[in-house]
Amino acid sequence: MELQERIEHALKDAMREKNEIKRDALRMLLTALKVKEKEIRRRPAEAEIQQTITNLIKQRRDSAEQYRTGNRAELAMKEESEIIYLQAFLPEQLSPEELEKLVDEAIAESGATSAKEIGKVMKVLMPKTTGRAEGKQVNELVRQKLGQ
């Protein structure tokens, strides 16, 4: 089954279960996918859908953090619950060891030797990690490796 169809089926299930948080998260995701579809004038590919989900998760994390600093724990918990439902549609996340191995391979492949060449490494690495690791985490690991 295609990813977008899985999301639509999950939305129907959430409505049947009367799970409001899941329903709202999936509606928001489908709306973002419709916007993406209009933007690119075709149905989004799996990788584009995964990128959209990743962006929404990042937005939810930022919102949860802001709610926590504003002493709104109930809203932060809602955002974190939405993250869990959205992550279910992403491929399995890379373990730290797997990510480190991919970073080492990308550094070797790009021939980067200094922190000034992070862009080269990221260009090689991001297609391999999209949806499986957070960009910020990947970037920090690359910086750490090239900074040695």
Z-matrix of the N, CA and C atoms (Angstrom, degrees):
N
C 1 1.450
C 2 1.526 1 108.78
N 3 1.281 2 116.28 1 139.10
C 4 1.460 3 122.43 2 -179.93
C 5 1.532 4 110.14 3 -68.35
N 6 1.330 5 116.04 4 151.40
C 7 1.466 6 121.57 5 -175.71
C 8 1.528 7 111.57 6 -58.39
N 9 1.322 8 117.32 7 -45.62
C 10 1.463 9 119.32 8 -178.18
C 11 1.536 10 110.71 9 -64.17
N 12 1.316 11 117.51 10 -37.18
C 13 1.464 12 120.69 11 177.08
C 14 1.527 13 110.72 12 -65.69
N 15 1.336 14 116.52 13 -38.76
C 16 1.472 15 120.19 14 177.07
C 17 1.523 16 110.65 15 -61.21
N 18 1.346 17 115.96 16 -39.95
C 19 1.468 18 120.49 17 179.36
C 20 1.528 19 109.64 18 -64.93
N 21 1.326 20 117.24 19 -43.79
C 22 1.464 21 120.98 20 179.96
C 23 1.528 22 111.18 21 -63.18
N 24 1.335 23 117.24 22 -41.44
C 25 1.468 24 120.92 23 177.43
C 26 1.531 25 110.83 24 -64.90
N 27 1.325 26 116.28 25 -40.02
C 28 1.463 27 120.03 26 178.78
C 29 1.527 28 110.53 27 -63.84
N 30 1.340 29 116.56 28 -36.61
C 31 1.469 30 120.44 29 177.61
C 32 1.530 31 109.86 30 -63.10
N 33 1.328 32 116.92 31 -44.67
C 34 1.468 33 120.38 32 178.82
C 35 1.527 34 110.66 33 -61.13
N 36 1.330 35 115.69 34 -41.82
C 37 1.466 36 119.93 35 178.50
C 38 1.526 37 110.98 36 -63.05
N 39 1.328 38 116.60 37 -42.34
C 40 1.469 39 120.73 38 179.59
C 41 1.520 40 110.56 39 -62.86
N 42 1.327 41 116.55 40 -36.47
C 43 1.475 42 119.64 41 178.28
C 44 1.533 43 110.38 42 -67.76
N 45 1.320 44 116.38 43 -41.46
C 46 1.464 45 120.29 44 178.43
C 47 1.529 46 110.99 45 -63.95
N 48 1.352 47 115.83 46 -38.67
C 49 1.466 48 121.39 47 -179.06
C 50 1.522 49 112.16 48 -77.57
N 51 1.344 50 116.13 49 -10.41
C 52 1.469 51 122.95 50 -175.40
C 53 1.532 52 111.08 51 59.37
N 54 1.333 53 115.83 52 37.43
C 55 1.458 54 122.58 53 177.55
C 56 1.533 55 107.61 54 -91.74
N 57 1.330 56 116.48 55 96.83
C 58 1.466 57 121.29 56 -172.03
C 59 1.523 58 112.97 57 -66.34
N 60 1.305 59 117.62 58 -40.14
C 61 1.464 60 120.25 59 -177.47
C 62 1.523 61 110.02 60 -65.52
N 63 1.325 62 116.33 61 -46.58
C 64 1.467 63 120.65 62 178.47
C 65 1.526 64 110.14 63 -63.18
N 66 1.318 65 116.40 64 -44.40
C 67 1.464 66 121.11 65 179.37
C 68 1.530 67 111.10 66 -58.58
N 69 1.314 68 116.29 67 -47.41
C 70 1.463 69 120.44 68 -179.01
C 71 1.532 70 111.71 69 -64.24
N 72 1.335 71 116.24 70 -41.06
C 73 1.468 72 120.29 71 179.84
C 74 1.527 73 110.73 72 -63.47
N 75 1.318 74 116.81 73 -42.67
C 76 1.466 75 120.39 74 -178.11
C 77 1.525 76 111.44 75 -73.18
N 78 1.316 77 117.37 76 -35.36
C 79 1.475 78 119.61 77 174.98
C 80 1.522 79 110.25 78 -62.41
N 81 1.332 80 115.84 79 -43.35
C 82 1.459 81 120.53 80 179.26
C 83 1.525 82 109.94 81 -61.38
N 84 1.331 83 116.95 82 -41.31
C 85 1.459 84 121.89 83 179.32
C 86 1.531 85 110.75 84 -64.13
N 87 1.315 86 117.39 85 -46.84
C 88 1.460 87 120.33 86 179.82
C 89 1.531 88 111.60 87 -63.88
N 90 1.326 89 117.07 88 -36.08
C 91 1.463 90 120.35 89 176.09
C 92 1.522 91 110.18 90 -64.22
N 93 1.317 92 116.80 91 -43.69
C 94 1.470 93 120.55 92 178.41
C 95 1.529 94 110.51 93 -62.38
N 96 1.325 95 116.99 94 -36.44
C 97 1.465 96 120.55 95 178.98
C 98 1.531 97 111.48 96 -70.01
N 99 1.339 98 117.03 97 -35.18
C 100 1.466 99 120.05 98 176.38
C 101 1.530 100 110.66 99 -66.92
N 102 1.321 101 116.39 100 -39.70
C 103 1.470 102 120.76 101 176.74
C 104 1.526 103 109.20 102 -62.47
N 105 1.317 104 116.32 103 -44.26
C 106 1.467 105 121.94 104 178.53
C 107 1.529 106 110.21 105 -60.39
N 108 1.333 107 116.30 106 -42.54
C 109 1.462 108 121.26 107 -179.04
C 110 1.536 109 110.82 108 -62.59
N 111 1.324 110 116.91 109 -41.82
C 112 1.468 111 120.34 110 178.21
C 113 1.523 112 110.89 111 -67.57
N 114 1.314 113 115.03 112 -37.12
C 115 1.457 114 121.31 113 -179.13
C 116 1.533 115 111.56 114 -64.03
N 117 1.328 116 116.91 115 -44.72
C 118 1.469 117 120.24 116 -176.21
C 119 1.530 118 112.67 117 -96.99
N 120 1.353 119 116.19 118 -4.42
C 121 1.470 120 123.08 119 176.40
C 122 1.526 121 114.31 120 60.34
N 123 1.294 122 115.46 121 34.19
C 124 1.463 123 122.27 122 174.11
C 125 1.521 124 107.00 123 -164.66
N 126 1.311 125 115.76 124 167.71
C 127 1.467 126 119.53 125 178.36
C 128 1.526 127 109.14 126 -70.78
N 129 1.324 128 118.01 127 131.73
C 130 1.473 129 119.83 128 -178.36
C 131 1.528 130 112.45 129 -63.67
N 132 1.311 131 115.84 130 143.06
C 133 1.461 132 122.19 131 176.45
C 134 1.531 133 108.84 132 -77.10
N 135 1.317 134 115.46 133 168.06
C 136 1.473 135 120.98 134 -178.96
C 137 1.532 136 111.51 135 -53.97
N 138 1.336 137 116.44 136 -45.34
C 139 1.471 138 120.23 137 -178.19
C 140 1.527 139 110.88 138 -63.75
N 141 1.325 140 117.18 139 -37.37
C 142 1.464 141 120.55 140 178.93
C 143 1.529 142 110.69 141 -69.50
N 144 1.304 143 116.75 142 -36.47
C 145 1.463 144 120.23 143 176.91
C 146 1.527 145 109.82 144 -65.76
N 147 1.330 146 116.03 145 -43.53
C 148 1.469 147 119.99 146 178.55
C 149 1.529 148 110.60 147 -62.42
N 150 1.326 149 117.20 148 -39.20
C 151 1.465 150 120.57 149 178.92
C 152 1.532 151 110.16 150 -64.96
N 153 1.321 152 116.74 151 -39.55
C 154 1.465 153 120.89 152 177.75
C 155 1.523 154 110.24 153 -63.28
N 156 1.325 155 116.39 154 -43.75
C 157 1.469 156 120.28 155 178.39
C 158 1.522 157 110.24 156 -61.78
N 159 1.333 158 116.90 157 -42.79
C 160 1.468 159 121.52 158 178.95
C 161 1.524 160 110.52 159 -60.31
N 162 1.340 161 116.25 160 -42.99
C 163 1.471 162 119.99 161 179.12
C 164 1.526 163 111.26 162 -63.44
N 165 1.320 164 116.69 163 -41.18
C 166 1.464 165 120.04 164 179.13
C 167 1.527 166 111.29 165 -65.83
N 168 1.313 167 116.69 166 -38.17
C 169 1.469 168 120.17 167 177.79
C 170 1.528 169 109.71 168 -63.53
N 171 1.324 170 115.91 169 -42.59
C 172 1.468 171 119.91 170 179.28
C 173 1.530 172 110.16 171 -61.79
N 174 1.334 173 116.96 172 -42.02
C 175 1.460 174 120.78 173 177.60
C 176 1.524 175 110.90 174 -61.61
N 177 1.331 176 116.48 175 -42.00
C 178 1.458 177 120.34 176 179.63
C 179 1.526 178 111.13 177 -63.84
N 180 1.332 179 116.80 178 -40.29
C 181 1.482 180 120.01 179 178.97
C 182 1.525 181 110.29 180 -63.21
N 183 1.328 182 116.47 181 -44.25
C 184 1.461 183 120.44 182 178.94
C 185 1.528 184 110.79 183 -61.78
N 186 1.336 185 116.25 184 -43.55
C 187 1.463 186 120.40 185 179.62
C 188 1.524 187 110.94 186 -63.35
N 189 1.321 188 116.53 187 -43.84
C 190 1.471 189 120.22 188 -179.61
C 191 1.530 190 110.41 189 -60.72
N 192 1.330 191 115.52 190 -41.94
C 193 1.465 192 119.75 191 179.14
C 194 1.530 193 110.72 192 -62.57
N 195 1.329 194 116.69 193 -42.89
C 196 1.467 195 120.12 194 179.20
C 197 1.526 196 111.42 195 -66.19
N 198 1.330 197 116.60 196 -38.97
C 199 1.461 198 119.42 197 177.44
C 200 1.521 199 110.91 198 -63.79
N 201 1.328 200 117.01 199 -38.89
C 202 1.467 201 120.11 200 179.65
C 203 1.534 202 110.59 201 -64.40
N 204 1.339 203 116.76 202 -42.59
C 205 1.473 204 118.88 203 179.37
C 206 1.527 205 110.60 204 -68.39
N 207 1.337 206 117.33 205 -24.00
C 208 1.459 207 121.24 206 177.87
C 209 1.518 208 113.05 207 -93.13
N 210 1.340 209 117.05 208 13.99
C 211 1.466 210 123.14 209 179.75
C 212 1.529 211 112.74 210 55.69
N 213 1.337 212 115.67 211 43.23
C 214 1.472 213 121.31 212 176.90
C 215 1.523 214 108.50 213 -119.51
N 216 1.313 215 116.41 214 65.41
C 217 1.459 216 122.85 215 -173.95
C 218 1.529 217 112.71 216 -59.12
N 219 1.347 218 117.78 217 -35.93
C 220 1.472 219 119.53 218 -178.74
C 221 1.526 220 111.58 219 -64.86
N 222 1.336 221 117.12 220 -37.76
C 223 1.464 222 120.09 221 177.67
C 224 1.527 223 110.97 222 -72.52
N 225 1.323 224 116.70 223 -36.46
C 226 1.467 225 120.33 224 177.19
C 227 1.527 226 109.96 225 -62.99
N 228 1.320 227 117.25 226 -40.98
C 229 1.463 228 120.66 227 179.08
C 230 1.529 229 110.97 228 -65.17
N 231 1.321 230 117.48 229 -36.37
C 232 1.468 231 121.11 230 177.75
C 233 1.529 232 110.01 231 -63.50
N 234 1.333 233 116.45 232 -45.01
C 235 1.467 234 120.74 233 178.69
C 236 1.531 235 110.74 234 -61.40
N 237 1.318 236 116.79 235 -42.44
C 238 1.463 237 121.03 236 -179.93
C 239 1.530 238 111.50 237 -66.97
N 240 1.322 239 117.26 238 -33.51
C 241 1.463 240 120.37 239 175.31
C 242 1.525 241 110.63 240 -65.65
N 243 1.331 242 116.16 241 -40.41
C 244 1.470 243 120.52 242 178.04
C 245 1.525 244 110.37 243 -62.20
N 246 1.321 245 116.70 244 -38.38
C 247 1.473 246 121.05 245 178.72
C 248 1.529 247 109.73 246 -58.05
N 249 1.311 248 117.24 247 -43.88
C 250 1.466 249 121.50 248 -179.06
C 251 1.525 250 110.39 249 -60.21
N 252 1.328 251 116.74 250 -43.88
C 253 1.468 252 119.84 251 -179.65
C 254 1.530 253 111.45 252 -67.34
N 255 1.321 254 116.97 253 -36.46
C 256 1.472 255 120.17 254 -179.84
C 257 1.529 256 111.25 255 -71.60
N 258 1.331 257 117.05 256 -38.26
C 259 1.465 258 120.83 257 -178.74
C 260 1.528 259 112.38 258 -63.77
N 261 1.313 260 116.48 259 -22.00
C 262 1.464 261 120.04 260 -179.99
C 263 1.533 262 111.83 261 -63.36
N 264 1.332 263 117.41 262 -19.71
C 265 1.465 264 121.21 263 -178.15
C 266 1.520 265 112.92 264 -98.15
N 267 1.312 266 117.27 265 1.33
C 268 1.462 267 121.03 266 176.86
C 269 1.520 268 109.58 267 -97.13
N 270 1.340 269 116.47 268 155.21
C 271 1.470 270 117.96 269 175.59
C 272 1.523 271 109.63 270 -64.45
N 273 1.323 272 115.59 271 165.30
C 274 1.460 273 121.03 272 179.84
C 275 1.529 274 109.89 273 -56.12
N 276 1.322 275 115.98 274 134.58
C 277 1.460 276 121.32 275 -178.29
C 278 1.532 277 110.44 276 -70.47
N 279 1.326 278 114.82 277 148.00
C 280 1.462 279 120.41 278 178.74
C 281 1.524 280 110.24 279 -71.53
N 282 1.312 281 116.12 280 141.64
C 283 1.457 282 119.97 281 174.50
C 284 1.530 283 107.34 282 -75.77
N 285 1.332 284 117.97 283 160.89
C 286 1.469 285 119.73 284 178.56
C 287 1.535 286 112.43 285 -56.70
N 288 1.335 287 116.91 286 -36.64
C 289 1.465 288 120.33 287 -179.46
C 290 1.532 289 110.85 288 -67.63
N 291 1.337 290 116.68 289 -43.51
C 292 1.467 291 120.76 290 179.07
C 293 1.522 292 110.83 291 -64.03
N 294 1.324 293 115.84 292 -41.05
C 295 1.461 294 120.29 293 179.87
C 296 1.523 295 110.40 294 -64.53
N 297 1.319 296 116.36 295 -43.25
C 298 1.461 297 120.60 296 179.21
C 299 1.532 298 110.93 297 -61.68
N 300 1.322 299 116.69 298 -40.01
C 301 1.465 300 121.67 299 178.58
C 302 1.536 301 109.92 300 -63.30
N 303 1.338 302 116.75 301 -44.64
C 304 1.468 303 120.52 302 178.77
C 305 1.530 304 111.45 303 -63.07
N 306 1.332 305 116.52 304 -38.88
C 307 1.466 306 120.68 305 178.62
C 308 1.526 307 109.91 306 -64.27
N 309 1.331 308 117.33 307 -44.98
C 310 1.470 309 120.86 308 178.43
C 311 1.528 310 111.20 309 -59.95
N 312 1.333 311 116.15 310 -43.09
C 313 1.464 312 120.20 311 178.96
C 314 1.522 313 111.28 312 -64.05
N 315 1.330 314 116.95 313 -41.35
C 316 1.467 315 121.01 314 -179.10
C 317 1.527 316 110.95 315 -66.97
N 318 1.319 317 117.08 316 -37.59
C 319 1.471 318 120.61 317 177.88
C 320 1.521 319 109.17 318 -64.54
N 321 1.330 320 116.87 319 -44.59
C 322 1.467 321 120.65 320 178.99
C 323 1.532 322 110.81 321 -64.15
N 324 1.329 323 116.99 322 -42.68
C 325 1.467 324 121.76 323 -178.16
C 326 1.526 325 112.03 324 -65.81
N 327 1.335 326 116.62 325 -39.12
C 328 1.465 327 120.08 326 -177.75
C 329 1.528 328 112.14 327 -83.70
N 330 1.327 329 117.36 328 -18.82
C 331 1.461 330 121.04 329 -179.48
C 332 1.520 331 113.22 330 74.91
N 333 1.321 332 117.32 331 18.64
C 334 1.459 333 121.31 332 -179.50
C 335 1.526 334 110.45 333 -70.04
N 336 1.333 335 114.95 334 140.46
C 337 1.463 336 119.32 335 -179.27
C 338 1.522 337 112.79 336 -126.66
N 339 1.332 338 117.67 337 -14.22
C 340 1.467 339 119.51 338 -177.97
C 341 1.528 340 109.98 339 -135.76
N 342 1.323 341 114.54 340 168.28
C 343 1.460 342 120.74 341 -178.81
C 344 1.524 343 111.77 342 -65.04
N 345 1.317 344 117.24 343 -18.39
C 346 1.468 345 120.70 344 179.15
C 347 1.533 346 111.57 345 -70.53
N 348 1.314 347 116.75 346 -16.00
C 349 1.467 348 120.70 347 -175.85
C 350 1.534 349 112.80 348 -104.55
N 351 1.325 350 116.04 349 25.29
C 352 1.460 351 121.12 350 179.98
C 353 1.528 352 110.29 351 -59.84
N 354 1.316 353 117.30 352 -38.72
C 355 1.457 354 121.75 353 -178.92
C 356 1.526 355 112.56 354 -57.34
N 357 1.331 356 116.12 355 -41.56
C 358 1.469 357 120.51 356 178.72
C 359 1.528 358 110.87 357 -60.42
N 360 1.316 359 115.32 358 -45.80
C 361 1.461 360 121.05 359 -177.79
C 362 1.531 361 109.88 360 -66.35
N 363 1.320 362 117.02 361 -44.64
C 364 1.464 363 120.96 362 -178.64
C 365 1.530 364 110.65 363 -62.97
N 366 1.317 365 116.79 364 -36.31
C 367 1.464 366 121.18 365 179.74
C 368 1.538 367 110.21 366 -62.13
N 369 1.315 368 116.91 367 -39.06
C 370 1.466 369 121.89 368 178.80
C 371 1.535 370 110.45 369 -75.65
N 372 1.317 371 116.04 370 -37.72
C 373 1.462 372 121.91 371 -169.83
C 374 1.527 373 114.68 372 -82.02
N 375 1.309 374 118.91 373 -39.61
C 376 1.459 375 121.32 374 -172.01
C 377 1.525 376 114.53 375 -60.03
N 378 1.331 377 120.64 376 -40.21
C 379 1.469 378 117.46 377 177.39
C 380 1.540 379 113.17 378 -61.35
N 381 1.318 380 116.74 379 -26.74
C 382 1.469 381 120.84 380 -179.45
C 383 1.525 382 112.49 381 -81.48
N 384 1.334 383 116.53 382 -22.67
C 385 1.461 384 119.70 383 -174.36
C 386 1.524 385 114.03 384 -110.82
N 387 1.316 386 118.88 385 -5.00
C 388 1.454 387 121.66 386 -176.88
C 389 1.530 388 110.69 387 -56.60
N 390 1.331 389 114.44 388 126.19
C 391 1.459 390 120.05 389 179.84
C 392 1.517 391 114.06 390 81.20
N 393 1.328 392 117.17 391 -12.36
C 394 1.467 393 120.57 392 -177.07
C 395 1.522 394 111.76 393 -110.59
N 396 1.348 395 116.42 394 -13.35
C 397 1.462 396 121.09 395 177.12
C 398 1.526 397 107.92 396 -154.60
N 399 1.301 398 115.90 397 148.69
C 400 1.449 399 121.07 398 -179.74
C 401 1.531 400 109.70 399 -75.09
N 402 1.327 401 116.19 400 135.94
C 403 1.459 402 121.93 401 -177.18
C 404 1.518 403 112.84 402 -56.45
N 405 1.317 404 116.69 403 -38.92
C 406 1.465 405 121.28 404 -179.85
C 407 1.527 406 110.99 405 -63.04
N 408 1.314 407 115.47 406 -42.25
C 409 1.472 408 121.45 407 179.65
C 410 1.534 409 109.91 408 -65.17
N 411 1.331 410 116.36 409 -42.81
C 412 1.472 411 121.35 410 179.36
C 413 1.527 412 109.67 411 -62.41
N 414 1.324 413 116.27 412 -46.70
C 415 1.461 414 121.16 413 -178.42
C 416 1.526 415 111.29 414 -60.84
N 417 1.332 416 116.97 415 -43.31
C 418 1.467 417 120.23 416 -179.83
C 419 1.527 418 111.30 417 -62.37
N 420 1.333 419 116.59 418 -40.31
C 421 1.461 420 120.72 419 179.94
C 422 1.530 421 110.28 420 -66.54
N 423 1.326 422 117.35 421 -41.19
C 424 1.463 423 120.86 422 178.44
C 425 1.519 424 110.11 423 -63.18
N 426 1.339 425 115.95 424 -44.87
C 427 1.480 426 119.86 425 177.96
C 428 1.528 427 111.08 426 -59.03
N 429 1.314 428 115.16 427 -43.35
C 430 1.474 429 120.07 428 -179.66
C 431 1.513 430 110.38 429 -62.13
N 432 1.345 431 117.49 430 -44.87
C 433 1.462 432 121.65 431 -178.16
C 434 1.527 433 111.68 432 -66.64
N 435 1.324 434 116.50 433 -41.56
C 436 1.477 435 119.52 434 -177.29
C 437 1.526 436 111.60 435 -79.77
N 438 1.315 437 116.59 436 -19.47
C 439 1.453 438 119.90 437 -179.82
C 440 1.532 439 113.15 438 -79.34
N 441 1.346 440 117.00 439 -10.27
C 442 1.475 441 120.10 440 -176.78
C 443 1.506 442 111.61 441 -73.12
